[in-house]
Amino acid sequence: MDIGDIPLFAMLRSRLGYLSERQRVISENVANADTPGYGPRDLKPFSFQAQVKAASAAVAPSAADGMAVTQPGHIASPGAKHGLANAVKPSKANDSETTMDGNSVVLEEEMMKLTEARMDYDAAVGFYQKSLDMLKLATRRPGGG
């Protein structure tokens, strides 16, 4: 059994992927802080409910979803979504101030978003590590040190 098959680890992995992508989008905003006409972008918030729904659909697909992929070698249906690329879409952020050249990137706001994303990433990594430690403890031989 692969550790990625455990729903908790799969959701943590998608959360980490989302946070990495958000850091990339925010860094693009900072890099374009002097580009005329550039507006800041951000990702839609990570939804726990959407992740649970996607995980439950993967376990028990409905008849409307078509055929189920039960083995890694199966070919997925054409409408199936794969990975984080389909789940993460940049969206325009509300701007608080716009300069004369049309740029609406506020570096202070971007730094706050970047700090928030970094703290969330560190928390998710810590939770991932604690979950791995708990899994190692559960699989350890009784009485073996």
VMD Tcl script that draws the C-alpha trace (Angstrom):
set ca {
  {0.00 0.00 0.00}
  {1.29 3.39 -0.99}
  {1.15 6.16 1.62}
  {-0.58 8.33 -0.99}
  {-3.54 5.93 -0.90}
  {-4.36 7.01 2.65}
  {-6.94 9.83 2.35}
  {-5.34 11.95 5.10}
  {-1.98 11.98 3.34}
  {-3.59 12.57 -0.06}
  {-5.41 15.64 1.29}
  {-2.26 16.91 3.00}
  {-0.33 16.47 -0.24}
  {-2.97 18.45 -2.17}
  {-2.90 21.16 0.53}
  {0.88 21.42 0.24}
  {0.58 21.60 -3.55}
  {-2.01 24.37 -3.25}
  {0.20 26.35 -0.88}
  {3.24 25.94 -3.15}
  {1.21 27.19 -6.10}
  {-0.10 30.12 -4.05}
  {3.45 31.10 -3.10}
  {4.37 31.02 -6.79}
  {1.43 33.26 -7.76}
  {2.22 35.73 -4.97}
  {5.89 35.85 -6.00}
  {4.76 36.67 -9.56}
  {2.75 39.56 -8.12}
  {5.85 40.85 -6.30}
  {7.99 40.43 -9.41}
  {5.49 42.48 -11.42}
  {5.09 45.24 -8.84}
  {6.52 47.77 -11.33}
  {4.82 46.43 -14.47}
  {2.36 48.98 -15.89}
  {-1.23 47.73 -15.91}
  {-0.51 44.59 -13.89}
  {-3.12 43.53 -11.34}
  {-2.39 41.14 -8.48}
  {-3.67 37.57 -8.71}
  {-4.41 35.04 -6.03}
  {-5.79 31.52 -5.84}
  {-9.25 30.59 -4.74}
  {-9.17 29.53 -1.08}
  {-8.43 25.86 -0.41}
  {-11.71 24.15 0.41}
  {-11.66 21.21 2.80}
  {-15.22 20.29 1.78}
  {-14.20 20.13 -1.89}
  {-11.29 17.84 -0.99}
  {-13.55 15.52 1.02}
  {-16.07 15.47 -1.83}
  {-13.33 14.65 -4.36}
  {-11.94 11.91 -2.12}
  {-15.36 10.34 -1.61}
  {-16.09 10.53 -5.35}
  {-12.81 8.72 -6.02}
  {-13.78 5.95 -3.60}
  {-17.40 5.56 -4.73}
  {-18.00 7.17 -8.13}
  {-21.59 7.80 -9.13}
  {-23.16 6.52 -12.34}
  {-22.96 10.04 -13.77}
  {-19.17 9.99 -13.42}
  {-18.83 7.11 -15.89}
  {-16.46 4.23 -15.44}
  {-14.30 3.97 -12.34}
  {-10.53 3.60 -12.48}
  {-9.86 0.84 -9.97}
  {-6.26 0.02 -10.92}
  {-3.34 2.37 -11.69}
  {-3.01 0.87 -15.20}
  {-6.59 1.73 -16.19}
  {-7.21 4.57 -18.61}
  {-9.24 7.36 -17.05}
  {-12.33 8.74 -18.73}
  {-11.81 11.87 -20.87}
  {-13.70 14.11 -18.43}
  {-11.71 13.01 -15.38}
  {-9.64 15.62 -13.60}
  {-6.02 14.87 -12.86}
  {-3.85 16.35 -10.16}
  {-3.58 19.87 -8.86}
  {-3.36 21.54 -12.26}
  {-7.13 21.43 -12.73}
  {-7.91 22.40 -9.12}
  {-5.78 25.55 -8.96}
  {-6.82 28.50 -11.04}
  {-5.54 32.04 -10.44}
  {-8.22 34.65 -9.90}
  {-8.07 38.40 -9.88}
  {-7.68 39.81 -6.38}
  {-9.46 42.90 -5.17}
  {-7.08 45.81 -5.36}
  {-6.84 48.39 -2.63}
  {-4.88 51.00 -4.53}
  {-3.84 51.56 -8.12}
  {-0.86 53.64 -9.27}
  {-0.90 56.11 -12.15}
  {0.47 53.47 -14.55}
  {-2.41 51.09 -13.74}
  {-0.45 48.73 -11.48}
  {-2.44 47.68 -8.44}
  {0.13 45.48 -6.63}
  {0.60 46.54 -3.02}
  {3.83 45.01 -1.75}
  {2.76 45.11 1.90}
  {-0.38 43.09 1.13}
  {1.60 40.61 -0.94}
  {4.12 40.13 1.85}
  {1.30 39.51 4.32}
  {-0.22 36.91 1.96}
  {3.18 35.30 1.47}
  {3.74 35.11 5.23}
  {0.30 33.59 5.73}
  {0.95 31.00 3.01}
  {4.33 30.15 4.56}
  {2.81 29.69 8.03}
  {0.06 27.47 6.59}
  {2.69 25.46 4.69}
  {4.79 24.97 7.84}
  {1.70 23.86 9.76}
  {0.74 21.35 7.05}
  {4.30 19.96 6.92}
  {4.30 19.62 10.73}
  {0.96 17.80 10.62}
  {2.27 15.53 7.83}
  {5.37 14.68 9.90}
  {3.32 14.01 13.04}
  {1.00 11.75 11.05}
  {3.97 9.83 9.67}
  {5.39 9.45 13.19}
  {2.04 8.13 14.41}
  {1.91 5.67 11.50}
  {5.46 4.47 12.28}
  {4.51 4.02 15.93}
  {1.43 2.00 14.97}
  {3.43 -0.33 12.72}
  {6.27 -0.89 15.19}
  {6.72 -4.36 16.60}
  {5.39 -4.69 20.17}
  {8.17 -4.64 22.72}
  {10.75 -3.72 20.09}
  {12.56 -0.51 20.88}
}
mol new
graphics top color blue
foreach p $ca { graphics top sphere $p radius 0.5 }
foreach p [lrange $ca 0 end-1] q [lrange $ca 1 end] { graphics top cylinder $p $q radius 0.2 }
display resetview
